[in-house]
């Protein structure tokens, strides 16, 4: 099961496990990534698809369901919240 609260990291920093670990530890949530280059372009493409099918009452959430499944990159370090 995917947690309700999580971080989805994209872009160059998403390839740096140490940065992802800091995010996870600071916010006490797991961090997920997607294997997609140019994630900003991907988001724009989904919005464009949504615009094309908008008259058919298709929600953006339904369009984004076609996105690649994020994968777990890191989880919070036990005890990190105490630091």
Secondary structure, DSSP 8 states (H G I E B T S, - for coil): ---SS-EEE-SGGGG-HHHHHHHHHHHTS-EEE---S-HHHHHHHHHHHHHHHGGGT--HHHHHTTS---EEEE---TTGGG-
